[in-house]
Amino acid sequence: MAEPTARDDPDHDCVLCPPLRFRFNGMAGLPGESGVISGDRDFFLIPDVAPLTEGHLLLVTREHHQCAGDFPRGMWESAWRWRDRVARLYREAYGAGDLLLFEHGPASPQGGGACIDHAHWHLLPGTPGVRAVVEGEGRPGAPADHATLRACYRSGRSYLLIEEGGAATVHPGDGVRSQFLRWAVASTGPERAWRWQETFGLPASRRRFLRTLRAMRTAAAALPDTAQPPDSHQ
């Protein structure tokens, strides 16, 4: 299988928008639309196509937004309700609701380490110490909120968003390598491959996707408060 790229169609270069949405899932023999765990009018939740660990999810916007700094206020609040819902799913599936949330926030094409310029949050169970890795690379953090990310985006500054230990921070993202935060996650544990192209479609990666999908669906079925998607903003 040739290595996929995120920008290989000159007419429809966003692989998280129709008609290319779920194309990579199909290339890897994984569920696409049928692999969506839940969704509402703004977001859908699905396992990462090359998960770093079991439980690795993506929260993806249905409409095209460059990054969370592009969200209106109501959509930002809805995204954090989704985050809380994922924590409950993790608690049911894995026994603890601690999670890591991260985003490569591009203010310019493929800025902030993004390889796809379409807003999506990565969510993983546990808190592996990614913030310390990022700050050790000379990227100090500041408290993150909607206004801070929106100011970054509007001023053309790419950012890195990290939430772990219940605290969200934003870090300078201009000039980082592609998939910088995936690298930071991998550097805290035994997993050495961090570029999604390195594991995409391989048997171990496919099994991890399918185990994640089963675990999240089982957890959702067991929790009445997560049986329906969060209220969408009005």
C-alpha positions in Angstrom: 0.0 0.0 0.0 1.4 3.4 -0.9 1.9 5.8 1.9 -1.2 8.0 2.1 -0.9 11.8 2.3 -3.4 14.3 3.6 -3.3 16.5 0.5 -3.2 14.4 -2.6 -6.3 15.5 -4.4 -6.1 19.0 -6.0 -9.9 19.5 -6.1 -10.9 18.2 -2.7 -7.9 18.4 -0.4 -9.6 18.0 2.9 -9.9 14.4 3.9 -12.2 15.1 6.8 -14.9 16.7 4.6 -17.2 15.0 2.1 -16.6 13.4 -0.3 -13.2 12.2 1.0 -14.3 11.7 4.6 -13.5 8.1 5.7 -11.4 7.5 2.6 -8.5 6.5 4.7 -10.7 4.1 6.7 -11.7 2.4 3.5 -8.1 2.2 2.4 -7.2 0.4 5.7 -10.2 -1.9 5.6 -11.8 -0.2 8.6 -15.3 1.0 9.2 -16.0 4.6 8.1 -19.4 6.1 8.6 -20.4 2.9 10.4 -17.5 3.4 12.8 -18.8 6.7 14.1 -19.5 6.2 17.8 -21.8 9.1 18.2 -22.5 12.5 16.7 -24.6 15.6 16.6 -25.0 18.5 14.0 -21.5 19.9 14.9 -19.3 16.9 15.7 -18.8 13.2 15.3 -16.6 10.9 17.4 -14.6 8.0 15.9 -11.5 6.0 16.6 -8.3 7.5 15.2 -7.4 5.6 12.0 -3.9 5.0 13.4 -4.4 5.0 17.1 -1.4 5.6 19.4 -3.1 3.4 22.1 -6.4 1.6 22.6 -9.0 4.3 23.3 -7.5 6.9 21.0 -10.5 8.9 19.6 -11.0 11.8 17.3 -13.7 14.5 17.8 -14.1 15.9 14.3 -16.2 18.9 13.1 -18.9 18.0 10.5 -18.5 21.4 8.8 -15.1 22.7 7.8 -13.3 24.7 10.5 -9.6 25.2 10.4 -9.1 24.6 14.1 -10.9 25.1 17.5 -9.7 28.8 17.4 -12.2 29.1 14.5 -15.2 27.9 16.6 -18.0 30.2 17.7 -18.6 30.3 21.4 -21.5 27.8 21.4 -19.5 25.3 19.4 -16.6 25.6 21.8 -18.8 24.9 24.7 -20.3 21.9 22.9 -16.8 20.5 22.2 -16.1 20.5 25.9 -19.3 18.7 26.7 -18.1 16.1 24.2 -14.8 16.0 26.2 -16.7 15.3 29.4 -18.7 12.6 27.7 -15.6 10.8 26.5 -14.2 10.9 30.1 -17.3 9.0 31.2 -16.9 6.5 28.4 -13.3 6.0 29.5 -14.3 5.5 33.1 -16.8 2.8 32.1 -14.4 1.1 29.7 -11.1 1.4 31.4 -11.9 2.1 35.1 -10.7 5.7 35.1 -11.9 8.9 33.5 -8.5 10.6 33.2 -7.7 11.7 29.7 -5.3 13.5 27.5 -6.8 16.0 24.9 -4.6 17.5 22.3 -4.9 19.5 19.1 -2.5 20.8 16.5 -4.1 24.2 15.8 -3.1 25.5 12.4 -3.6 29.2 11.7 -1.9 28.7 8.4 -1.9 25.6 6.1 -0.4 22.7 8.1 0.7 25.1 10.8 1.2 23.9 14.4 2.2 20.4 13.3 -1.1 19.7 11.7 -1.2 17.4 8.7 -4.9 17.9 8.1 -6.3 21.5 8.2 -9.7 20.5 9.6 -10.5 20.9 13.3 -10.2 17.6 15.2 -9.3 16.9 18.8 -7.4 13.8 19.8 -8.5 12.1 23.0 -6.7 9.3 24.8 -7.2 7.6 28.1 -4.8 8.5 30.9 -2.5 11.5 31.4 1.0 10.5 30.1 2.9 13.8 30.8 2.8 15.3 27.4 2.7 18.9 28.7 6.1 18.4 30.3 7.5 17.0 27.1 6.3 20.0 25.1 7.5 22.5 27.7 10.9 20.7 27.7 11.1 21.5 24.0 10.9 25.2 24.7 7.1 25.6 24.2 5.8 27.1 27.5 2.1 26.9 28.2 -0.5 29.4 29.3 -4.1 28.7 30.5 -6.3 27.9 27.4 -9.8 29.2 26.8 -11.9 30.1 23.8 -10.7 33.7 23.7 -7.0 32.7 23.8 -7.3 30.2 21.0 -9.5 32.6 18.9 -6.9 35.3 19.4 -4.1 33.0 18.2 -6.1 32.0 15.1 -7.2 35.5 14.2 -3.6 36.8 14.5 -2.2 34.0 12.3 -0.4 32.2 15.1 -0.6 28.4 15.1 -1.0 26.8 18.6 -0.8 23.5 20.4 -3.7 22.7 22.8 -3.1 20.2 25.6 -5.5 19.2 28.4 -4.3 16.7 31.0 -4.8 16.5 34.7 -7.9 18.6 34.2 -6.0 21.7 33.1 -6.0 23.0 29.5 -3.0 24.9 28.2 -2.1 26.5 24.9 1.5 26.5 23.6 3.2 28.2 20.7 2.8 26.1 17.6 4.6 27.9 14.8 7.6 26.0 13.5 7.0 22.6 15.1 7.5 19.4 13.1 4.5 17.7 11.6 2.6 15.6 14.1 4.6 17.1 17.0 2.1 16.2 19.6 1.8 12.6 18.4 5.6 12.4 18.8 5.2 13.9 22.4 2.7 11.2 23.3 4.9 8.4 21.9 8.0 9.8 23.8 6.3 9.2 27.1 5.6 5.5 26.6 6.8 2.3 24.9 5.2 3.0 21.6 8.0 4.2 19.2 6.0 4.8 16.0 4.2 8.1 16.1 3.7 9.2 12.5 0.2 7.9 11.6 1.6 6.9 8.1 4.0 4.5 9.8 1.2 2.3 11.3 -1.8 3.1 9.1 -3.4 -0.1 7.8 -1.0 -2.5 9.6 -2.6 -5.4 11.4 -1.8 -4.2 14.9 -3.1 -0.7 14.2 -6.3 -2.2 12.7 -6.9 -4.4 15.8 -6.4 -1.3 18.0 -9.0 0.6 16.1 -11.5 -2.2 16.3 -10.9 -2.8 20.0 -11.4 0.9 20.7 -14.6 0.9 18.7 -16.0 -2.2 20.6 -15.0 -0.8 24.0 -16.5 2.6 23.4 -19.8 1.2 22.0 -20.0 -1.2 25.0 -19.4 1.7 27.4 -22.0 3.9 25.7 -24.6 1.2 25.9 -23.9 0.8 29.7 -24.2 4.5 30.5 -27.7 6.1 30.1 -26.1 9.6 30.4 -24.0 9.0 27.3 -26.6 7.2 25.2 -27.5 10.4 23.4 -25.1 13.0 22.1 -24.5 16.2 24.0 -26.9 19.1 23.4 -25.8 21.0 20.4 -25.6 24.8 20.6 -28.5 26.8 19.4 
